[in-house]
């Protein structure tokens, strides 16, 4: 019995010791040490106080901040208020409105109480009330306290990436040797990583005016394939540009070498290349050709990555009949003419466009700019967000410059043999002069809010767009401008080598306008149910197997009330890759 009790006691002790050891390992990483905060004198600001500065400038009795110096205003002069602070370049706000940076002076501030706020990154925000006397010039000086601290990372190996993220902001560094990050006081999570090593994380509190040191030793990790994907499982090598290839992404944990292969349906290797893993992600592009550069036939293929004992694969398909809807860059993003498409370009797509148009009025008594140079840029930030911008230069006897920015967000609903697309559109455009008199069409100017619906069936796209455009003449909200409500349709057919499209838009005019520019004055009204009708067509011809297209277009705008008709003929080039 005594031996049994002794055995039980020893077993319990062993179990408790093992539990304590496991808990210690889980919560105390001996490869990371963090020093206590050490006060750093470099955080203290050397005062820039001018001579004659009086201490105790805050009047607690009247709850106002007193100037350190005043001077009577001379006759027929406006009062001047001078505001300075410990730090130059601090943002100054008066009564909630941004005014400039320190040192800052303002003339003619009205008599009475005003709120002054001064802000700068890594400094305490100051907000005080001052009392202004219009008979006195006044000088104010405010002490700003730095609220940041530093964290210094010393790692083994020294070539690592470190980052801080927490309540007071974030910072990161990737270099060899000692790395120091400065952030505002607060609680942070830090991450230390290097390819081929296990990642280290921890928490730290940063105090103002102090420096802390983190010492960390990373442990090597074994090689492992963590992922193998491609951005396009079905592609057309004859399409040109980005749409003619697929991009493989390979995730790994440590340096190694491997083999990338493409197998046909019989399991034979038709393409092969070596792969060296030097980072967490390695990328390989394949254009659908074999080892000799000969395009492969349509069909199912398998991509295989082999490295050490790991083998991963992904299925892909070559389809020479696959086409994509080739759109141009409009004021509302991808589309044709004034009409946006509900379909977005795939994530990562970059598009550039240049075209020149000749704009002519049919009636001789109309005056209009006769040439327009357009430069367009498009970036698909993701599969659901698309950004576009255009710059336009028009010429006649003088010149007009206008620009527009747009953001389109949307998605698709897969159907049995087609797709239904929807999108929301936000755009802004501005011009130095209104154009297309008697006005009231979508010229790319103004703040537009709207949406689009689209339907694709193999090679055809049909879509509808509705958009309300504020200040449609110039987009300058400081002047009285009119609005329009645009409703438009778009049809497009996409072939292997040619894309053709037709569109029509009906614009309802809303409001009066009174616009003063440098050389002209415009005044009138566009309150019409059908202010203008716009229709046109576009033809894009692929240049060989490249992503470049030759773009040809024709457009007409008709104003029923005035019976004015304008024509627009375009020629240009675009590329999407």
Protein Blocks (a to p, Z undefined) as FASTA:
>chain_A
ZZmmmmmmmmmmmmmmmmmmmmmmmmmcfkbccddddddfklpccdfbdehiaghkbcfk
nopacdfbdcdddehiacddddddfbghiacdeehiafbdcddddehiaeddddddddde
hiacddddddddfkbccddddddddfbdcdddddddfbdcdddddfkoccddddedjddd
dddedddddddddehiacddddddddehiacdddddddddddddfbdcdfbfbdcfkngp
jllcccdddddfbdcddddddddfkopafbdcddddfbfbdcdddehiafkopacdeddd
dddddehjbccdddddddfkbccddddddfkbpaehjbccfbdcdehiacdddddddddd
fblkbccdfbdcdddddddfblmbccdddddddddfbccdddddddddddddddfkbccd
ddddddddddfbdehieehiaehiajdddddddddehjaccdddddddehklnopakbcc
ddddddddddddddfkbccdddddddddedddddddfkbccdddfddfblbacddddddd
dehjbfbdcdddddddddfklopacddddddddddZZ
